[in-house]
């Protein structure tokens, strides 16, 4: 076996592109919609995102910098997660712009009202979670130095699922054609039936 490429992150990786987000991949996408206190809509994708607890359902995403999404959530204590799918990939990508305009308008996306929070949902997204903020944490280095990186955790208080994705009472992951983030400057992966395999946990 050849010797591994080893590096200490503090000294740089020595490669053409940082491999970290290509190694920890693919990652689900936190496509987050928020509403400012003055009623301005915001929609942005975050590649540091995941589910952290079943009951209650807790999801979280991390933002590099104090962006509009973070400011809105800090003010309103609410947000919506929208499932990003292959048919919505280009629209999702359009919402990653740093422009201050309404991202729903910029991406040509219709919004839908939420039932329990003020933030709008992406109407075309087949699954959406209405969330209330539980924790907002500023991340730190091992020395305790504060980073301009913000971890947002929220409890999903209302969940919308397209009934076409439910068969015999079971949600069909691949049927929604969800997309996930890889590495590089723009690698994404679509989840499909071809990637499915099953393993039963040991007794």
matplotlib code that plots the C-alpha trace (Angstrom):
import matplotlib.pyplot as plt

x = [0.0, 1.3, 2.1, -0.9, -0.9, -0.7, -1.1, -1.8, -4.6, -3.0, 0.0, -2.2, -3.2, -0.7, -3.2, -4.9, -8.2, -9.0, -10.0, -12.0, -15.5, -14.8, -14.0, -17.0, -19.4, -21.9, -23.7, -27.4, -28.1, -29.7, -31.9, -33.1, -35.8, -36.3, -38.3, -36.8, -38.6, -39.5, -41.0, -38.1, -37.8, -34.5, -33.5, -30.1, -28.4, -25.9, -23.8, -23.0, -26.4, -27.8, -30.5, -29.3, -32.2, -35.4, -37.8, -38.1, -36.7, -33.7, -31.9, -28.9, -26.8, -23.6, -23.0, -19.6, -20.3, -23.2, -25.4, -29.0, -30.3, -28.5, -29.6, -33.2, -33.3, -31.6, -34.4, -37.5, -36.4, -37.9, -36.8, -37.9, -35.8, -36.7, -35.5, -33.3, -34.0, -32.5, -35.4, -34.7, -30.9, -30.4, -32.9, -31.2, -27.9, -29.3, -30.2, -26.6, -25.9, -24.8, -27.1, -29.5, -32.6, -35.4, -33.9, -37.4, -37.8, -34.1, -34.5, -38.0, -39.4, -43.0, -43.4, -46.0, -47.2, -46.2, -48.7, -46.8, -44.0, -43.9, -41.1, -42.3, -41.7, -40.4, -43.7, -42.0, -40.0, -41.6, -40.5, -40.3, -39.7, -41.1, -38.6, -38.2, -34.7, -33.4, -29.8, -27.4, -23.8, -20.7, -18.0, -14.6, -11.1, -9.4, -7.8, -11.2, -10.9, -14.3, -14.8, -17.1, -19.0, -22.5, -24.2, -28.0, -30.1, -33.9, -36.8, -39.0, -42.5, -44.3, -43.4, -44.8, -44.3, -45.6, -47.9, -46.4, -43.2, -45.0, -45.6, -47.3, -46.5, -42.8, -41.1, -39.1, -35.9, -34.7, -38.1, -37.7, -34.3, -32.6, -29.3, -26.3, -23.1, -19.7, -16.4, -14.5, -15.9, -19.2, -19.7, -23.1, -24.6, -28.1, -29.5, -31.3, -32.4, -29.2, -27.3, -29.6, -28.5, -29.8, -28.2, -29.9, -28.5, -27.1, -29.4]
y = [0.0, 3.4, 6.0, 8.2, 11.9, 13.4, 17.0, 19.2, 21.5, 24.4, 24.1, 23.8, 20.7, 21.0, 20.1, 21.9, 22.1, 21.6, 17.9, 18.2, 18.8, 16.2, 13.6, 14.3, 13.9, 13.8, 16.0, 16.9, 20.5, 22.9, 25.0, 27.5, 30.1, 32.9, 36.1, 39.2, 41.2, 43.7, 41.0, 40.5, 36.9, 35.1, 31.7, 30.2, 26.8, 25.6, 22.5, 22.0, 20.5, 17.4, 15.8, 15.5, 14.0, 12.0, 13.1, 16.0, 16.3, 18.6, 19.8, 22.1, 24.0, 26.0, 29.4, 30.9, 34.5, 36.4, 36.2, 37.2, 33.8, 33.9, 37.5, 36.6, 33.5, 35.4, 38.0, 35.8, 32.4, 30.7, 29.1, 26.5, 23.8, 22.8, 19.6, 20.3, 17.9, 17.4, 19.3, 22.2, 22.1, 25.1, 27.2, 26.2, 27.2, 30.6, 31.3, 31.0, 34.5, 37.1, 39.7, 41.4, 40.9, 38.4, 35.0, 33.6, 36.2, 35.8, 32.0, 32.2, 30.1, 30.3, 30.4, 28.7, 29.8, 27.8, 26.8, 27.3, 29.8, 33.0, 32.0, 30.9, 27.4, 26.7, 25.6, 23.1, 21.4, 18.0, 18.0, 21.0, 21.4, 24.4, 25.0, 27.0, 27.9, 25.9, 27.0, 29.3, 28.6, 30.5, 27.9, 28.1, 26.7, 24.2, 27.2, 28.8, 31.5, 32.5, 31.9, 33.8, 30.5, 30.0, 26.7, 26.9, 24.2, 24.1, 21.9, 20.8, 21.7, 21.0, 18.7, 18.7, 15.6, 15.1, 12.0, 10.6, 10.0, 7.7, 4.0, 1.6, 4.1, 4.3, 7.4, 6.6, 8.6, 8.1, 8.9, 12.6, 12.6, 14.6, 16.2, 16.3, 18.4, 17.0, 18.7, 20.8, 24.1, 22.6, 18.9, 17.5, 14.0, 12.9, 10.0, 7.4, 3.8, 2.6, 3.6, 1.7, -1.3, -2.6, -4.1, -5.3, -4.2, -7.0, -8.3]
z = [0.0, -0.9, 1.8, 2.5, 1.7, 5.2, 6.2, 9.2, 8.3, 10.0, 7.6, 4.4, 2.4, -0.4, -3.1, -5.9, -3.9, -0.3, -0.1, 3.1, 1.6, -1.1, 1.6, 3.9, 1.0, -0.3, 2.1, 2.2, 1.3, 3.8, 1.5, 4.0, 3.6, 6.1, 6.5, 7.9, 10.6, 7.9, 5.7, 3.2, 1.9, 1.8, 0.4, 0.4, 0.2, 2.8, 2.3, 6.0, 7.0, 8.6, 10.9, 14.5, 16.4, 15.8, 18.6, 18.6, 15.1, 15.1, 12.0, 11.7, 9.3, 9.6, 7.9, 7.1, 8.1, 9.5, 6.4, 5.9, 6.8, 10.2, 10.9, 10.0, 12.2, 15.1, 14.9, 14.2, 15.7, 12.6, 9.3, 6.7, 5.2, 1.6, 0.0, -3.0, -5.9, -9.3, -11.1, -8.7, -8.8, -11.1, -9.2, -5.9, -7.4, -8.4, -4.8, -3.7, -4.9, -2.4, -4.0, -1.6, -3.9, -3.1, -4.0, -4.8, -7.5, -8.7, -9.1, -10.6, -7.7, -6.4, -2.6, -0.5, 2.9, 6.0, 8.6, 11.8, 11.0, 9.0, 6.7, 3.3, 1.7, -1.8, -3.4, -5.8, -3.2, -2.4, 1.3, 3.6, 7.4, 9.3, 12.1, 15.2, 16.5, 19.4, 19.5, 17.6, 18.4, 17.3, 16.5, 18.0, 17.4, 19.8, 21.5, 22.1, 19.4, 18.0, 14.3, 11.9, 11.6, 13.0, 13.7, 13.7, 15.2, 14.8, 15.8, 12.9, 14.2, 10.9, 8.1, 4.5, 2.3, -1.2, -1.0, -4.2, -2.2, 0.2, -0.7, 1.7, 4.5, 3.8, 2.5, -0.7, -0.6, -4.2, -5.7, -4.8, -6.7, -3.9, -4.7, -2.4, -2.3, -3.1, -3.2, -5.7, -7.0, -8.0, -7.6, -6.8, -6.7, -7.3, -5.2, -7.3, -7.0, -8.6, -5.4, -3.1, -1.0, 2.3, 5.4, 8.5, 11.8, 13.9, 16.6]

ax = plt.figure().add_subplot(projection="3d")
ax.plot(x, y, z, "-o")
ax.set_aspect("equal")
plt.show()
